[in-house]
Amino acid sequence: MRGLLAPRGDFKRLLTYQKAEIIYDLTFYFAHAHLNKGDRTVDQMVQAARSGKQNIAEASAAAVTSAETEIKLTNVAKANLVELRIDYEDYLRVRGLRLWDKDSREACYLRDKSRDASVPPTWYLDIAKTRPTETTANMCLCLLHQADYLLQRQLEALETKFLAQGGFRERLFAARQQTRNKVTLSSPPISPSPPSRKPTP
């Protein structure tokens, strides 16, 4: 099996996972702090955030033996986070709250913070706890747009890698063929049997 298994990556180092984890923490806080107890949206939003994060991790683990599964689960993560984004947009719209324009001062500030590697992940939750619901929802929307962009880039990279290298089954078949060819080449040639002699009368 040496050389067949893809190298195992650390999913926690993926930027997409790091974004998804921040989104989950913010959503868990937002849903329980700002939505009514018993509202089904609480569970739906928290579950969508969790599924986005978990599927990124599961995709990374599945990559060891299945590029197809890695691509599928990454896309599932992307779809879950899109669902969550719509929930936040709905929250703002039905309450008549402002949705930040992508070039607004607040959105630009948050993007700058997202690029700053010195900003700890806990910064977002600390800020959310001191701001109104409108701000927290918009913060999550900014992060969800970033995650969606990054996941799309990740899917494109996975597709390119799959087309160039193939999947585990292809590598397994090629390795078996190579092993068989080596065995055939290393086997000594079979000497022809000497012709049989008829007994002399």
Summary of the structure (lengths in Angstrom):
residues: 201
radius of gyration: 27.4
end to end distance: 62.4
largest distance: 116.5
contacts: 545
relative contact order: 0.14
helix: 72%
strand: 0%
